[in-house]
Amino acid sequence: MGAGHGSGLALSLMLAGGGSVLLVGLAAAAFVQRRSRSYLLVFLALATLLVRSATGLLMVNGLVDDAVHHTLEHGLDVALVGFLLVAVYTVRSDRTRATGERR
């Protein structure tokens, strides 16, 4: 990997990490205010984006092996999707219970 490519990747990861910090902070504030399982799950899903960026930065700096980075990223993708699916299911179940709807 050339020097320009590595620095561009590091910049992208830092920008993604900064955006993720902002999103995780907002999600944490929303969870603290609402205190519901669905808000916790959305917070956790967004936190996986932050961990992905951190893992990428660790790899660019040579602190994490490329294979480990690759495996972690795919595992975090699975976790993100899982958290979001459970959050949506939780909201639908809670709404159904609250309104007494039947399917």
N, C-alpha and C positions, 0 to 999 in steps of 0.2 A: 504494500500500500504506500503510495507516495505521500510526501509531507503535506501537500495541499489537500489531498483527500482526507487524511487523518485529522487535520485541523478543522476542515469543514464538517466532518462527522462529529467531532468534539463540540463544535459550536451548535450544531443541530441538537445534540443530546442535552447541552446546557439550556437551550431555549425550551426544549420539550420538558426538561426537568423543572424549569422555572414555571412554566404553564401548569405542570402537574402539581407543584407546591401550592399554587393559587387555587386550583380546583379542589385539592384535598383539604385545604384550609376552609374553603366555602362549604364543602361537604361535611366537615367536622362541626362547623358552626350550626349547620342545618340539623345535624344529628343531635347536638346538645340541646337545641331548641325543641325539636319534635320528639326525641327519645323513642323512636319506633324502629322495629326490626328492619323495615324496608330502607329507612334512611341509613342505618348502620351498614347494610349490604351495599348500597350505592357508594358510601364512603370507602368501604373495603375495595370495591371494584376500581374506583379512581386511584386508590393507594397503589394498586398493582401497576398503574401507569408510571407512578413515581419510582417504584422499585425497578421497573424495566429501564427507565432512564439511568438510574444509578448503576445498574448492572452494565449497561452499555458504556458508561464513563469508566467504570472499573476495568472493563475489557480494553478500551482504548488506551488506558494508562498501564496496561500490562499486569494488572492485579488479579484478573480473572481470565482463565483460559477460554479460548474461543468456543470450544466444545461445551464447556460448562455454561458460558453465556448463552449459547444457542438453546441448550436444554432448558435453562431457567426462563428464557423469553417465551418459549412455547408453553411451559407450565404456567407462567403468569397469564398468558392469553386464555388458557383453559379456565383458570381461576376467575379472571375478569368476566368471561361469558357466564360461568356458573353463578357468580354473585348477582349479576344482572338478571338472569333467568329466575333465580329464587326471589329476588326483590319484586319482580313483576308478578310472580305467582302469589307472593305474600300480600301484595296490595289487592290483587283480585280476590283472594280468599277473605281478607279482612273486610272488603267492601261487600262481598256476598253475605258474610256473617252479619254485618251492620244493617243491611237493608232487608235481610231475610229472603233474598232472591234464591230461586232454585233453578238449576240448569235443566 
